[in-house]
């Protein structure tokens, strides 16, 4: 498990962060950067574009995300 690279243009971009994740590798997004709820909501919106994610909260501190497709 590794920490995800957070993509920024001028502000933090959760959709771009999720789009650029490698397929099949679990990565951690700290909850101080993005909340678990916003990660789940963005992953659901990206499903319409053909992306598929598995989001799980491991404890209170971090959210683990795996890009499946």
N, C-alpha and C positions, 0 to 999 in steps of 0.2 A: 504494500500500500504506500502510495506516495502523495505528496501534497500537490494539488492541481495548480497549474500556472493560471493566474487570474489575468484575463485580457483587459486592457484599458486603452481607450482612445483618449478622451479627456476625462472620462469618468469610468468607474468600474462597470463592466458589461457582462452580466450573467449569461445572456443568450450566446454571446461570442465565446465565452469561457466553455460552455457546454458543447457548442458546435465543434470546437477545436480539440476536444478530449480524444485521446487515442481509443480505438475500439477494443473492448475486452479487458481493459486494465482499470482496477478500482482506484479511484483517487479521492483525496480528502479535501473538502472545502470547509475552512473554519467558520463556525457560526458567527464570529465577530465580523466576518466579511459579508456573508449572505446568510439569511435565516433559512432554516429547513423548509418552512412554508413557501418562501419565495422560490426556492430551488425546485420544489415539487410543482408549483404553478408554472414556472418557465419550462420545465421538462414536459409538462402536459401540453403546453402551447406548441413546442417544437415537434411533438408527435405528429401534428398536422403537416409538417414539412418533411416527414419521413425519418426523423431521428427517434431513437428509442433509448430510454435511460432506466436504470434501476437505482432508486434513491432510498437510502436507509440512514436513520440517525443512530449513530453508535455512541451511546452515552449522551451527556448533556452538551459536550463541547463541540463536536464536529459532526459533519454530515458526509457520508461516503456515497460517491456516485460512480456508477459503472455505465459507460456508453455501450449499448448492445448492438446498435445499428446506426 
